[in-house]
């Protein structure tokens, strides 16, 4: 019996992501569903494909052999199916994008509705993920990342604002009680609401003014996972729990309403905006080619 194609795709996703959780997060499925697919595939083939521990998932020798032959074969199947689109008047199919939560909030709302209106036969699937995994290996067509996260063999296309800033804010009530710092070093005496990536890394707060760069590791009463839980830190800042450091575009509506007050604004650092990145091959799937052309046009 020939294994189910979806089970083979599940094996590829888990192997490339090196874990069920990351593969599920990127593909929009569930870890339990992927685990069942692998178990079904191993039973059907009669060999163990993955060695599982509490910390990692690694392909066995048999699994590695299958992986080496499976990936190009599945790519050929995908290309064959996508080739049918050439006979259509309009591009059709599914476009899967893996993007950080910040891009879901700050970039895609200005792009997606117009794109869907122009290409009604294309369906989009957006996976919000801040773990910086290999998006192609887990079944996505392209991703949005910032410059330092781009793969070397990918094409990077600017998307969204080309310059962004990190902003430091607090509620007026908090600042009235605890004072307004004049230098980033004074943040060590303040309650700061921090963020941590899913990898466990906790980025420092960086500031720059007139050539002077300052990096601070402040402390405070709350740490949230960056991306999905960032709004909790913002809500806590509004309630007066401390200061929060986040994308200016994320915080600007609350600043304009007076709910949050800028702190050390002259020190806010700027950085290049995000990129859509995709494989550097000439034959792109029609939905991705349409999206690339759309982004270039706008």
N, C-alpha and C positions, 0 to 999 in steps of 0.2 A: 504494500500500500504506500502511495506517495504521501509524504507528510503534508499537512495543511500549510498553505503559503503564509498564513498569519502566524502560525507557530514558528516558522523559520524567521519571519520578520521580528518576532519577539526575541528569539535567540540572538539575532544580530544586534538589536537595540540594547539588550542587557549586557552583552559582551563588550560593546563599544563604550557604554556608560560605566562599566565596571561595578554595576550594582542595580538592584531591582528598583530602589527608590528613585534614583536619578533618572533611570530609563522611564519609569512611570510618569515622573514629573514632566519630562520633556515630550513624551508622546501623548499625554493627556489620558492615559489609561490608569490602571491600578497595579500596585506591586503584587497583590495576590493573583490578579489575572495573568500577569506575566509569569509568575512562578508556576501557575497551573499549566500554562502553555509550554514552558520548559520541561516540566515533569511529563507532560503528554508526549512531547517530542522524544525525550530520552527513553521512555517506555516503548515507543514505536520503533526506534532505531536499535534499542537493546544495548546502548552504551551510555556512560555518564559523559555529559558534555561540559558541565561546570562543576568546579569545586567551590562550595559555599562555606564561608565562615561568618561569624558575627561582624567582621570588619571588612570583608572583601568578597568579590566574586571573580574567579579566575578560570579561564577556559582550560580544560584538560587537553592532553595531546590530541585526542580525537576531536574535541571541540575546536581546537586551533586549526586542525586540518579542514574541518567543515567550514570554518569561518573564512579561510583563505579562498575557497572555491565558491562559497555562497554569496559573498558581497558583490563580486563582479557579475555573477549570474542574476541576482536580483536587480542590479542596476540595468542589465540588458532587458529584463522583463519590463521594468518601469519605462525605459526608453521606447520599447516597442509599443506599449500602450499609449504613451504620450504622442507617438508619431501619428496616431489616428487623428489627433487634433488638427493636423495639417489639412484635413479634408473638410474642416468646418469653416464657416464664414467668420466666426468669432471664437477667440480662445475660450476653452472651458476646462474644468477640472478643479482640483483642490490645491490651494497654496497654504503650506504650513510654515509658520514663522515662530521662531523661538526668540523671545525678547525679554529684557529686564522689566521689572514692574514700573520703573521710572518712565520707560518708553511707552508702555501701555497707557500711562496716565498723561504724559506730556507730549508725545510725538504722534502716536497712531490716531487719536481722535480727529486730528486735522487732515488725515490722509485716507483712512479706511472708508468712511462713508462715500467720499467722492469716487474712490476707486471702484467700490461695489456698484455704484450707480452707472459707471462707464462700462463695466464688464459684468453684466448680470448673470452670465453663465459660469462665473468663477465663484467658488466657495472658499472662504478663508477660515483657517484654524489658527488661533493665536495661543501660544503657550508661554505664560509668564514665568520666567525662571532666572534667578540671579546667581546660579551656581557655576556659570561659564563652562558648561560641558560642550562636547563636540556635537553641534546641532545636527549635522548631516548623519552622523552615526546613529542617532536616535530617531531618524525618520523625518526630520524637518528639511525644507528646501533651502531656507536661508535664515539669517538671524540679524538682530540689531545689537551692536556692541559699541563700546568706546574704543578709541584708537589702541590703547595698550593691551586690549584683549583680542585683537584681530589675529586670525591665523595667517601664516605667511603665504600659503598657497591659495588665498581667497582674494576676490575682487571686492574692494571697499567703495561704496557709493554713498556720498553724504546724504543724510536724511534728517529733517527737522532743523532746529536752530543750530547755527554754526558756532556760536559762542554761548556758553552757559556759565553760571556762577553757583558756588555754594554760598548759602546764606546762614547767618547765625541770628536767631531770634529768641525772644522771651515775651511773656505777657507784661504789659505795663505795670500790673500789680506786683509781679515778682520783682521787677526792676526797682519799683518804688521801695520795696522792703529791703532789698539786698544791695542796691546800688548798681550803677552802670559802669562796667569796666572800661578803662581807657587804653588797655593793652592786652593782647591775647594771654599773656602770662598770668593775668589776674583771674582767668577762668578756673585756675586751680583752686580758688577759694569759693567757687560757685557750684550749685547743683546742675549737673549737665546730664542730659538724657541721651544715652549712647545707642549706637546701632552695631549689630554684628552680622556678618555674612553667614550663610548656611554652612560654609566651610569651617567656621569658628573664628575666622580672622575679624578683628575689630579695628577698623581704620581710624587713624589719628585724625584730629581736626587740624587742618592746615590753613595758614593765613599768610598774606603777602602784602607788603606796602613799601613803595619806594626802594625796591631791591632787597628789603629785609624779609626773609622767610622764617616763619615760626610754626613749629609742629607741636601740638599739645595732646597729651593723653589725660584728659580730665576724668573725673569720677562723678557719680551721682546715683540717684535712687532707682533708676530704671534703665534696663538694656532691652532692646527689641531686635528682632530679626529684620535686617534691612530689606526693603521691598514690601513684602506683604504686611508687615506689622508696623511700618513707619508711621501710619496715621495715628496709632496709639500714642507714640511719642509726641506727635503734634498736638493731639487732644490734651495730653498731660501738660504740655507747655502752655496751652491756652488756659488751663485750670490753675496755672501758677506753680507747677511742680519743679520747673527748672528751665534751662535753655536747650534748644534743639538746633542741630546743624544739618541742613538738607538742601536739595536743589532750590534755587531762588524761585524758579517757575512754579514749583510745588507750593511754596509758601506765599507767593506774592498776593493771591486773592485775600488771604487772611491778614496780610500786612495792610493792604488797601482798606480793609474794613476796620482797622484799628484793633483787631483781636490779638495781634502779635506786633511787637516793635522791633525794628532792626537794631542789632547790636554790633558794634565794630564794623560798620558797613564799609569804611574805607579800606578794611583789611580783607574783604571777601575775595577769594581767589577765583579766577576765571579759567576755563578749560575748553578744549575743542568739543563740538557737538558730536552726536553719535553717527554711526555708519550702518547702512544695510550691507551685509557681506554675504557673498554667495560664491559657488564654485567657479573657478576660472576656466570653464570649458565653453566652447563656442555654441554647443547645442543645449540650450536651457529648456526646461519644461515650459510649455506655452503659458501657464498661469504665472510662473516666475518671470518669464520674459516680458509679459504684459505689465507686471508690477514694476520691474526695473525701468521699462520705457516710461511708465507713468511718473515714477519718482524723478527721472531725468527731466521730464517735461515741466514739472511743477517746481 
